[in-house]
Amino acid sequence: MQAIWSAIRQSGEVALANQHYQLDEMDKVFLLSDVDEFYDQLVKISNESDNQESAQWIVSNPCFEIWLYYCFKNDPETDLASLKTFDITKRSQEMKQLGNRLVPGGLNPLRAFEQMAEGIAHSRDHYAEDEQRIPLLYATQMHEMAQYLINTMNRTANEYNEFIQRKQAWREKMKR
């Protein structure tokens, strides 16, 4: 992870599946990571980074699914209490299982996109870091990326808000 991060920062280029993308001034790349077995690497990256660049790490503890959880629910101390009983390296697997039990249909990322405003508020409510600036259990930095996406989509054409309105209208129509 550190090598990838350093390469992006130094070259201003992202390489994926043998494709190279040159970053322009307006581009921003988000790199997502779970805490689990990557804690030590994330500490090193955190100490090197100011997150004001064209690339930003987004770290979730225990995993990305905590963000999806916040898009639908907001009581992790109760709903996710069992995570504390698992070894750090097993919490991600358990979180994925819990999501299917807590939300009908599971933690659907497509539905979560429509719930980003709630996810942002809930994530911020529960956000805390350790002394190394790594999110604690039940914390994610995804609210930063989600807010960036909403702001960017709404900047000129109000795209995100219009998308939400269209989806709500479609769901109402389907209920009839």
Secondary structure, 3 states (H helix, E strand, C coil): CHHHHHHHHHHCEEEECCEEEECCCCCCEEEEEECHHHHHHHHHHHHHCCCCCCEEEEEEECCCHHHHHHHHCCCHHHHCHHHHHCCHHHHHHHHHHHHHHHCCCCCCHHHHHHCHHHHHHHHHHCCCECCCCCECCCEECHHHHHHHHHHHHHHHHCHHHHHHHHHHHHHHHHHC
